[in-house]
Amino acid sequence: MARIPTRFHGPAQVSNVAATKYTVAVAEKIELRNIHISNPSGSAVTFTLSIGTDAAAVRLFDAYSIPANSILNHFCYHTVDAAEIIQALAGTNNVLVLVLSGTRLVLG
């Protein structure tokens, strides 16, 4: 099994509608290791991120407030299986900047 350090998404702005940021390929898994969010604006903005189609039961962040002019680096270890998706949305359209990174595991 190959283990490949990877940036899965971004840097890219987050919309105010739940949108897929990454879909795990067939015959792969990923280890989501870092969620980096920056808020370059002068106001706090909420952030929501889920593994799977956005719903309360699958959210890692649920309307989490990111302070003005700040950065959140969330170091984690979440395994995401083949065909699963990661979705995100922000309380204000196109303000927050998101980067997802970790390790891609090529199976077989």
N, CA, C and O atoms as CSV, one atom per row, in Angstrom:
chain,resi,resn,atom,element,x,y,z
A,1,MET,N,N,0.856,-1.180,0.000
A,1,MET,CA,C,0.000,0.000,0.000
A,1,MET,C,C,0.897,1.237,0.000
A,1,MET,O,O,1.752,1.392,0.872
A,2,ALA,N,N,0.697,2.104,-0.973
A,2,ALA,CA,C,1.455,3.345,-1.064
A,2,ALA,C,C,0.833,4.411,-0.170
A,2,ALA,O,O,-0.389,4.558,-0.121
A,3,ARG,N,N,1.688,5.156,0.539
A,3,ARG,CA,C,1.257,6.258,1.394
A,3,ARG,C,C,1.841,7.535,0.814
A,3,ARG,O,O,3.060,7.710,0.787
A,4,ILE,N,N,0.968,8.433,0.346
A,4,ILE,CA,C,1.414,9.611,-0.373
A,4,ILE,C,C,0.933,10.874,0.345
A,4,ILE,O,O,-0.272,11.113,0.415
A,5,PRO,N,N,1.863,11.698,0.886
A,5,PRO,CA,C,1.446,12.969,1.481
A,5,PRO,C,C,0.757,13.826,0.410
A,5,PRO,O,O,1.264,13.965,-0.704
A,6,THR,N,N,-0.391,14.392,0.755
A,6,THR,CA,C,-1.205,15.065,-0.256
A,6,THR,C,C,-1.941,16.265,0.323
A,6,THR,O,O,-2.382,16.253,1.472
A,7,ARG,N,N,-2.062,17.299,-0.501
A,7,ARG,CA,C,-2.985,18.393,-0.208
A,7,ARG,C,C,-4.246,18.055,-0.989
A,7,ARG,O,O,-4.220,18.008,-2.218
A,8,PHE,N,N,-5.341,17.820,-0.292
A,8,PHE,CA,C,-6.581,17.372,-0.924
A,8,PHE,C,C,-7.413,18.510,-1.495
A,8,PHE,O,O,-8.132,18.331,-2.478
A,9,HIS,N,N,-7.314,19.677,-0.877
A,9,HIS,CA,C,-8.147,20.803,-1.297
A,9,HIS,C,C,-7.464,22.108,-0.925
A,9,HIS,O,O,-6.829,22.222,0.124
A,10,GLY,N,N,-7.607,23.089,-1.805
A,10,GLY,CA,C,-7.222,24.453,-1.505
A,10,GLY,C,C,-5.757,24.758,-1.744
A,10,GLY,O,O,-4.983,23.925,-2.216
A,11,PRO,N,N,-5.413,25.974,-1.403
A,11,PRO,CA,C,-6.245,26.969,-0.743
A,11,PRO,C,C,-7.342,27.490,-1.667
A,11,PRO,O,O,-7.102,27.826,-2.826
A,12,ALA,N,N,-8.538,27.545,-1.121
A,12,ALA,CA,C,-9.698,28.028,-1.869
A,12,ALA,C,C,-10.736,28.578,-0.899
A,12,ALA,O,O,-10.854,28.119,0.237
A,13,GLN,N,N,-11.479,29.562,-1.370
A,13,GLN,CA,C,-12.518,30.154,-0.533
A,13,GLN,C,C,-13.688,29.191,-0.361
A,13,GLN,O,O,-13.951,28.335,-1.206
A,14,VAL,N,N,-14.382,29.363,0.767
A,14,VAL,CA,C,-15.512,28.497,1.123
A,14,VAL,C,C,-16.807,29.266,0.886
A,14,VAL,O,O,-16.956,30.400,1.343
A,15,SER,N,N,-17.745,28.644,0.170
A,15,SER,CA,C,-19.032,29.293,-0.096
A,15,SER,C,C,-19.970,29.138,1.104
A,15,SER,O,O,-19.659,28.435,2.065
A,16,ASN,N,N,-21.115,29.805,1.031
A,16,ASN,CA,C,-22.091,29.715,2.118
A,16,ASN,C,C,-23.134,28.629,1.875
A,16,ASN,O,O,-24.194,28.630,2.501
A,17,VAL,N,N,-22.831,27.700,0.965
A,17,VAL,CA,C,-23.677,26.540,0.674
A,17,VAL,C,C,-22.798,25.305,0.795
A,17,VAL,O,O,-21.667,25.306,0.310
A,18,ALA,N,N,-23.297,24.255,1.430
A,18,ALA,CA,C,-22.510,23.023,1.579
A,18,ALA,C,C,-22.060,22.537,0.203
A,18,ALA,O,O,-22.874,22.322,-0.694
A,19,ALA,N,N,-20.750,22.369,0.059
A,19,ALA,CA,C,-20.187,21.937,-1.219
A,19,ALA,C,C,-19.096,20.902,-0.965
A,19,ALA,O,O,-18.382,20.970,0.035
A,20,THR,N,N,-18.979,19.954,-1.872
A,20,THR,CA,C,-17.963,18.908,-1.752
A,20,THR,C,C,-16.584,19.491,-2.020
A,20,THR,O,O,-16.353,20.128,-3.048
A,21,LYS,N,N,-15.677,19.265,-1.087
A,21,LYS,CA,C,-14.300,19.729,-1.212
A,21,LYS,C,C,-13.358,18.617,-1.634
A,21,LYS,O,O,-12.301,18.881,-2.206
A,22,TYR,N,N,-13.734,17.367,-1.356
A,22,TYR,CA,C,-12.912,16.238,-1.773
A,22,TYR,C,C,-13.755,14.975,-1.784
A,22,TYR,O,O,-14.582,14.755,-0.899
A,23,THR,N,N,-13.536,14.152,-2.796
A,23,THR,CA,C,-14.153,12.832,-2.882
A,23,THR,C,C,-13.027,11.813,-2.948
A,23,THR,O,O,-12.149,11.910,-3.805
A,24,VAL,N,N,-13.049,10.844,-2.053
A,24,VAL,CA,C,-12.002,9.817,-2.030
A,24,VAL,C,C,-12.219,8.865,-3.203
A,24,VAL,O,O,-13.326,8.374,-3.424
A,25,ALA,N,N,-11.151,8.616,-3.947
A,25,ALA,CA,C,-11.232,7.756,-5.128
A,25,ALA,C,C,-11.471,6.297,-4.731
A,25,ALA,O,O,-11.181,5.879,-3.610
A,26,VAL,N,N,-12.006,5.546,-5.681
A,26,VAL,CA,C,-12.185,4.105,-5.498
A,26,VAL,C,C,-10.791,3.492,-5.313
A,26,VAL,O,O,-9.829,3.942,-5.934
A,27,ALA,N,N,-10.685,2.478,-4.470
A,27,ALA,CA,C,-9.421,1.781,-4.167
A,27,ALA,C,C,-8.435,2.681,-3.431
A,27,ALA,O,O,-7.226,2.463,-3.495
A,28,GLU,N,N,-8.952,3.698,-2.727
A,28,GLU,CA,C,-8.103,4.555,-1.897
A,28,GLU,C,C,-8.797,4.836,-0.571
A,28,GLU,O,O,-10.007,4.659,-0.429
A,29,LYS,N,N,-8.010,5.273,0.382
A,29,LYS,CA,C,-8.473,5.857,1.633
A,29,LYS,C,C,-7.616,7.081,1.837
A,29,LYS,O,O,-6.544,7.195,1.242
A,30,ILE,N,N,-8.072,8.004,2.672
A,30,ILE,CA,C,-7.210,9.106,3.056
A,30,ILE,C,C,-7.177,9.209,4.572
A,30,ILE,O,O,-8.107,8.807,5.271
A,31,GLU,N,N,-6.086,9.757,5.048
A,31,GLU,CA,C,-5.964,10.149,6.449
A,31,GLU,C,C,-5.955,11.669,6.449
A,31,GLU,O,O,-4.957,12.285,6.074
A,32,LEU,N,N,-7.046,12.271,6.861
A,32,LEU,CA,C,-7.133,13.722,6.965
A,32,LEU,C,C,-6.340,14.123,8.197
A,32,LEU,O,O,-6.705,13.752,9.313
A,33,ARG,N,N,-5.258,14.876,8.013
A,33,ARG,CA,C,-4.340,15.182,9.115
A,33,ARG,C,C,-4.359,16.644,9.545
A,33,ARG,O,O,-4.033,16.956,10.690
A,34,ASN,N,N,-4.745,17.558,8.624
A,34,ASN,CA,C,-4.759,18.967,8.977
A,34,ASN,C,C,-5.885,19.680,8.238
A,34,ASN,O,O,-6.069,19.518,7.031
A,35,ILE,N,N,-6.631,20.472,8.998
A,35,ILE,CA,C,-7.656,21.345,8.447
A,35,ILE,C,C,-7.205,22.762,8.769
A,35,ILE,O,O,-7.192,23.166,9.932
A,36,HIS,N,N,-6.839,23.509,7.746
A,36,HIS,CA,C,-6.316,24.865,7.914
A,36,HIS,C,C,-7.368,25.836,7.388
A,36,HIS,O,O,-7.790,25.740,6.235
A,37,ILE,N,N,-7.786,26.764,8.232
A,37,ILE,CA,C,-8.800,27.748,7.850
A,37,ILE,C,C,-8.273,29.128,8.214
A,37,ILE,O,O,-7.842,29.357,9.344
A,38,SER,N,N,-8.307,30.040,7.260
A,38,SER,CA,C,-7.931,31.415,7.572
A,38,SER,C,C,-9.122,32.336,7.316
A,38,SER,O,O,-9.907,32.135,6.390
A,39,ASN,N,N,-9.225,33.349,8.170
A,39,ASN,CA,C,-10.269,34.358,8.034
A,39,ASN,C,C,-9.577,35.715,7.912
A,39,ASN,O,O,-9.222,36.327,8.920
A,40,PRO,N,N,-9.384,36.184,6.677
A,40,PRO,CA,C,-8.691,37.460,6.493
A,40,PRO,C,C,-9.580,38.690,6.678
A,40,PRO,O,O,-9.117,39.819,6.518
A,41,SER,N,N,-10.846,38.478,7.012
A,41,SER,CA,C,-11.789,39.606,7.117
A,41,SER,C,C,-11.743,40.244,8.505
A,41,SER,O,O,-11.079,39.749,9.416
A,42,GLY,N,N,-12.451,41.335,8.636
A,42,GLY,CA,C,-12.533,42.053,9.901
A,42,GLY,C,C,-13.654,41.582,10.806
A,42,GLY,O,O,-13.902,42.196,11.844
A,43,SER,N,N,-14.345,40.497,10.436
A,43,SER,CA,C,-15.466,39.974,11.234
A,43,SER,C,C,-15.332,38.474,11.420
A,43,SER,O,O,-14.748,37.784,10.584
A,44,ALA,N,N,-15.874,37.978,12.516
A,44,ALA,CA,C,-15.902,36.529,12.736
A,44,ALA,C,C,-16.817,35.884,11.702
A,44,ALA,O,O,-17.827,36.466,11.306
A,45,VAL,N,N,-16.453,34.664,11.264
A,45,VAL,CA,C,-17.246,33.918,10.288
A,45,VAL,C,C,-17.366,32.488,10.787
A,45,VAL,O,O,-16.384,31.911,11.256
A,46,THR,N,N,-18.559,31.907,10.694
A,46,THR,CA,C,-18.741,30.519,11.129
A,46,THR,C,C,-18.311,29.556,10.025
A,46,THR,O,O,-18.359,29.864,8.834
A,47,PHE,N,N,-17.886,28.369,10.480
A,47,PHE,CA,C,-17.373,27.342,9.570
A,47,PHE,C,C,-17.982,25.996,9.946
A,47,PHE,O,O,-18.038,25.637,11.122
A,48,THR,N,N,-18.438,25.254,8.931
A,48,THR,CA,C,-18.993,23.916,9.120
A,48,THR,C,C,-18.287,22.962,8.170
A,48,THR,O,O,-18.117,23.272,6.991
A,49,LEU,N,N,-17.872,21.796,8.676
A,49,LEU,CA,C,-17.212,20.788,7.847
A,49,LEU,C,C,-17.727,19.426,8.257
A,49,LEU,O,O,-17.877,19.139,9.445
A,50,SER,N,N,-18.003,18.576,7.259
A,50,SER,CA,C,-18.523,17.243,7.534
A,50,SER,C,C,-17.821,16.202,6.677
A,50,SER,O,O,-17.320,16.496,5.591
A,51,ILE,N,N,-17.798,14.983,7.190
A,51,ILE,CA,C,-17.380,13.837,6.387
A,51,ILE,C,C,-18.669,13.149,5.993
A,51,ILE,O,O,-19.336,12.535,6.827
A,52,GLY,N,N,-19.020,13.252,4.724
A,52,GLY,CA,C,-20.309,12.782,4.239
A,52,GLY,C,C,-21.170,13.978,3.903
A,52,GLY,O,O,-20.789,15.116,4.178
A,53,THR,N,N,-22.321,13.737,3.312
A,53,THR,CA,C,-23.247,14.808,2.980
A,53,THR,C,C,-23.588,15.572,4.249
A,53,THR,O,O,-23.902,14.970,5.276
A,54,ASP,N,N,-23.528,16.887,4.180
A,54,ASP,CA,C,-23.670,17.710,5.374
A,54,ASP,C,C,-24.946,17.404,6.153
A,54,ASP,O,O,-26.054,17.500,5.624
A,55,ALA,N,N,-24.768,17.037,7.406
A,55,ALA,CA,C,-25.857,16.788,8.358
A,55,ALA,C,C,-25.254,16.852,9.750
A,55,ALA,O,O,-24.059,16.608,9.919
A,56,ALA,N,N,-26.048,17.170,10.728
A,56,ALA,CA,C,-25.556,17.337,12.100
A,56,ALA,C,C,-24.766,16.128,12.604
A,56,ALA,O,O,-23.793,16.291,13.341
A,57,ALA,N,N,-25.163,14.943,12.223
A,57,ALA,CA,C,-24.530,13.722,12.745
A,57,ALA,C,C,-23.126,13.459,12.197
A,57,ALA,O,O,-22.398,12.635,12.752
A,58,VAL,N,N,-22.732,14.146,11.115
A,58,VAL,CA,C,-21.426,13.865,10.502
A,58,VAL,C,C,-20.494,15.085,10.490
A,58,VAL,O,O,-19.484,15.087,9.786
A,59,ARG,N,N,-20.825,16.097,11.249
A,59,ARG,CA,C,-20.021,17.328,11.265
A,59,ARG,C,C,-18.848,17.237,12.233
A,59,ARG,O,O,-18.993,16.812,13.379
A,60,LEU,N,N,-17.687,17.647,11.742
A,60,LEU,CA,C,-16.516,17.808,12.603
A,60,LEU,C,C,-16.510,19.210,13.211
A,60,LEU,O,O,-16.100,19.402,14.356
A,61,PHE,N,N,-16.968,20.181,12.429
A,61,PHE,CA,C,-17.159,21.560,12.888
A,61,PHE,C,C,-18.603,21.921,12.562
A,61,PHE,O,O,-19.071,21.667,11.452
A,62,ASP,N,N,-19.303,22.506,13.513
A,62,ASP,CA,C,-20.710,22.858,13.310
A,62,ASP,C,C,-20.904,24.329,13.655
A,62,ASP,O,O,-21.057,24.687,14.823
A,63,ALA,N,N,-20.898,25.169,12.642
A,63,ALA,CA,C,-21.021,26.621,12.818
A,63,ALA,C,C,-19.998,27.135,13.832
A,63,ALA,O,O,-20.315,27.947,14.702
A,64,TYR,N,N,-18.769,26.646,13.699
A,64,TYR,CA,C,-17.661,27.040,14.579
A,64,TYR,C,C,-17.190,28.431,14.183
A,64,TYR,O,O,-16.912,28.679,13.010
A,65,SER,N,N,-17.098,29.325,15.132
A,65,SER,CA,C,-16.737,30.709,14.842
A,65,SER,C,C,-15.226,30.870,14.686
A,65,SER,O,O,-14.458,30.550,15.594
A,66,ILE,N,N,-14.814,31.367,13.527
A,66,ILE,CA,C,-13.414,31.670,13.260
A,66,ILE,C,C,-13.264,33.182,13.441
A,66,ILE,O,O,-13.856,33.950,12.683
A,67,PRO,N,N,-12.478,33.622,14.435
A,67,PRO,CA,C,-12.362,35.061,14.711
A,67,PRO,C,C,-11.798,35.855,13.527
A,67,PRO,O,O,-11.143,35.303,12.643
A,68,ALA,N,N,-12.067,37.150,13.536
A,68,ALA,CA,C,-11.548,38.041,12.505
A,68,ALA,C,C,-10.029,37.989,12.459
A,68,ALA,O,O,-9.371,37.868,13.492
A,69,ASN,N,N,-9.481,38.082,11.260
A,69,ASN,CA,C,-8.029,38.155,11.047
A,69,ASN,C,C,-7.272,37.062,11.790
A,69,ASN,O,O,-6.268,37.332,12.449
A,70,SER,N,N,-7.756,35.825,11.682
A,70,SER,CA,C,-7.104,34.730,12.401
A,70,SER,C,C,-6.995,33.478,11.543
A,70,SER,O,O,-7.576,33.379,10.461
A,71,ILE,N,N,-6.235,32.534,12.063
A,71,ILE,CA,C,-6.019,31.247,11.402
A,71,ILE,C,C,-6.307,30.142,12.406
A,71,ILE,O,O,-5.935,30.239,13.575
A,72,LEU,N,N,-6.973,29.092,11.939
A,72,LEU,CA,C,-7.170,27.887,12.748
A,72,LEU,C,C,-6.459,26.747,12.045
A,72,LEU,O,O,-6.761,26.444,10.891
A,73,ASN,N,N,-5.517,26.112,12.731
A,73,ASN,CA,C,-4.875,24.890,12.257
A,73,ASN,C,C,-5.362,23.769,13.151
A,73,ASN,O,O,-4.978,23.685,14.318
A,74,HIS,N,N,-6.199,22.916,12.613
A,74,HIS,CA,C,-6.741,21.795,13.380
A,74,HIS,C,C,-6.013,20.528,12.943
A,74,HIS,O,O,-6.247,20.006,11.853
A,75,PHE,N,N,-5.125,20.041,13.812
A,75,PHE,CA,C,-4.397,18.811,13.530
A,75,PHE,C,C,-5.248,17.644,14.012
A,75,PHE,O,O,-5.727,17.646,15.145
A,76,CYS,N,N,-5.435,16.647,13.151
A,76,CYS,CA,C,-6.377,15.579,13.442
A,76,CYS,C,C,-5.906,14.282,12.798
A,76,CYS,O,O,-4.856,14.234,12.157
A,77,TYR,N,N,-6.693,13.243,12.978
A,77,TYR,CA,C,-6.425,11.956,12.340
A,77,TYR,C,C,-7.766,11.300,12.060
A,77,TYR,O,O,-8.280,10.531,12.872
A,78,HIS,N,N,-8.322,11.614,10.900
A,78,HIS,CA,C,-9.610,11.054,10.499
A,78,HIS,C,C,-9.395,10.218,9.247
A,78,HIS,O,O,-8.901,10.726,8.240
A,79,THR,N,N,-9.758,8.945,9.300
A,79,THR,CA,C,-9.701,8.097,8.127
A,79,THR,C,C,-10.997,8.258,7.351
A,79,THR,O,O,-12.090,8.143,7.906
A,80,VAL,N,N,-10.855,8.527,6.055
A,80,VAL,CA,C,-12.019,8.702,5.186
A,80,VAL,C,C,-11.914,7.630,4.101
A,80,VAL,O,O,-10.898,7.530,3.413
A,81,ASP,N,N,-12.960,6.841,3.957
A,81,ASP,CA,C,-12.940,5.680,3.070
A,81,ASP,C,C,-13.284,6.025,1.624
A,81,ASP,O,O,-13.770,7.115,1.321
A,82,ALA,N,N,-13.016,5.060,0.741
A,82,ALA,CA,C,-13.305,5.206,-0.683
A,82,ALA,C,C,-14.749,5.655,-0.902
A,82,ALA,O,O,-15.675,5.160,-0.259
A,83,ALA,N,N,-14.916,6.590,-1.813
A,83,ALA,CA,C,-16.212,7.143,-2.228
A,83,ALA,C,C,-16.840,8.094,-1.206
A,83,ALA,O,O,-17.873,8.695,-1.500
A,84,GLU,N,N,-16.251,8.250,-0.019
A,84,GLU,CA,C,-16.783,9.231,0.927
A,84,GLU,C,C,-16.360,10.629,0.496
A,84,GLU,O,O,-15.370,10.804,-0.216
A,85,ILE,N,N,-17.127,11.620,0.940
A,85,ILE,CA,C,-16.856,13.006,0.586
A,85,ILE,C,C,-16.604,13.838,1.839
A,85,ILE,O,O,-17.004,13.481,2.947
A,86,ILE,N,N,-15.927,14.955,1.620
A,86,ILE,CA,C,-15.747,15.962,2.662
A,86,ILE,C,C,-16.434,17.217,2.147
A,86,ILE,O,O,-16.135,17.690,1.051
A,87,GLN,N,N,-17.360,17.756,2.944
A,87,GLN,CA,C,-18.089,18.959,2.553
A,87,GLN,C,C,-17.834,20.079,3.552
A,87,GLN,O,O,-17.563,19.827,4.727
A,88,ALA,N,N,-17.924,21.318,3.076
A,88,ALA,CA,C,-17.734,22.478,3.941
A,88,ALA,C,C,-18.633,23.618,3.503
A,88,ALA,O,O,-19.069,23.692,2.354
A,89,LEU,N,N,-18.897,24.507,4.454
A,89,LEU,CA,C,-19.616,25.744,4.162
A,89,LEU,C,C,-19.253,26.783,5.212
A,89,LEU,O,O,-18.799,26.451,6.307
A,90,ALA,N,N,-19.461,28.054,4.856
A,90,ALA,CA,C,-19.159,29.163,5.759
A,90,ALA,C,C,-20.404,30.005,5.968
A,90,ALA,O,O,-21.326,29.990,5.152
A,91,GLY,N,N,-20.420,30.740,7.069
A,91,GLY,CA,C,-21.559,31.614,7.358
A,91,GLY,C,C,-21.616,32.822,6.450
A,91,GLY,O,O,-22.683,33.403,6.251
A,92,THR,N,N,-20.469,33.209,5.894
A,92,THR,CA,C,-20.393,34.329,4.959
A,92,THR,C,C,-19.729,33.816,3.686
A,92,THR,O,O,-18.695,33.152,3.752
A,93,ASN,N,N,-20.304,34.113,2.547
A,93,ASN,CA,C,-19.824,33.590,1.272
A,93,ASN,C,C,-18.430,34.112,0.903
A,93,ASN,O,O,-18.166,35.312,0.978
A,94,ASN,N,N,-17.554,33.201,0.506
A,94,ASN,CA,C,-16.240,33.515,-0.061
A,94,ASN,C,C,-15.367,34.447,0.779
A,94,ASN,O,O,-14.785,35.404,0.268
A,95,VAL,N,N,-15.287,34.150,2.080
A,95,VAL,CA,C,-14.384,34.878,2.970
A,95,VAL,C,C,-13.325,33.930,3.506
A,95,VAL,O,O,-12.131,34.192,3.359
A,96,LEU,N,N,-13.740,32.835,4.123
A,96,LEU,CA,C,-12.792,31.877,4.687
A,96,LEU,C,C,-12.015,31.178,3.581
A,96,LEU,O,O,-12.538,30.929,2.495
A,97,VAL,N,N,-10.750,30.864,3.878
A,97,VAL,CA,C,-9.905,30.121,2.943
A,97,VAL,C,C,-9.558,28.791,3.610
A,97,VAL,O,O,-9.085,28.762,4.746
A,98,LEU,N,N,-9.798,27.689,2.894
A,98,LEU,CA,C,-9.653,26.340,3.438
A,98,LEU,C,C,-8.570,25.555,2.699
A,98,LEU,O,O,-8.466,25.604,1.473
A,99,VAL,N,N,-7.765,24.827,3.487
A,99,VAL,CA,C,-6.806,23.870,2.942
A,99,VAL,C,C,-6.975,22.573,3.731
A,99,VAL,O,O,-6.980,22.584,4.962
A,100,LEU,N,N,-7.113,21.456,3.015
A,100,LEU,CA,C,-7.191,20.121,3.634
A,100,LEU,C,C,-5.971,19.330,3.197
A,100,LEU,O,O,-5.659,19.284,2.007
A,101,SER,N,N,-5.272,18.703,4.146
A,101,SER,CA,C,-4.114,17.906,3.780
A,101,SER,C,C,-3.995,16.679,4.654
A,101,SER,O,O,-4.607,16.581,5.718
A,102,GLY,N,N,-3.194,15.752,4.181
A,102,GLY,CA,C,-2.999,14.500,4.911
A,102,GLY,C,C,-2.259,13.493,4.072
A,102,GLY,O,O,-1.338,13.843,3.333
A,103,THR,N,N,-2.663,12.228,4.184
A,103,THR,CA,C,-1.994,11.143,3.488
A,103,THR,C,C,-3.009,10.370,2.665
A,103,THR,O,O,-4.081,10.007,3.149
A,104,ARG,N,N,-2.647,10.124,1.403
A,104,ARG,CA,C,-3.477,9.303,0.515
A,104,ARG,C,C,-2.958,7.878,0.564
A,104,ARG,O,O,-1.758,7.648,0.415
A,105,LEU,N,N,-3.846,6.924,0.772
A,105,LEU,CA,C,-3.483,5.519,0.853
A,105,LEU,C,C,-4.031,4.806,-0.372
A,105,LEU,O,O,-5.245,4.669,-0.522
A,106,VAL,N,N,-3.139,4.349,-1.250
A,106,VAL,CA,C,-3.545,3.634,-2.445
A,106,VAL,C,C,-3.584,2.150,-2.093
A,106,VAL,O,O,-2.559,1.553,-1.766
A,107,LEU,N,N,-4.765,1.568,-2.162
A,107,LEU,CA,C,-4.969,0.170,-1.751
A,107,LEU,C,C,-4.682,-0.773,-2.911
A,107,LEU,O,O,-4.819,-0.412,-4.080
A,108,GLY,N,N,-4.279,-1.994,-2.556
A,108,GLY,CA,C,-4.109,-3.049,-3.555
A,108,GLY,C,C,-2.824,-3.071,-4.206
A,108,GLY,O,O,-2.581,-3.920,-5.064
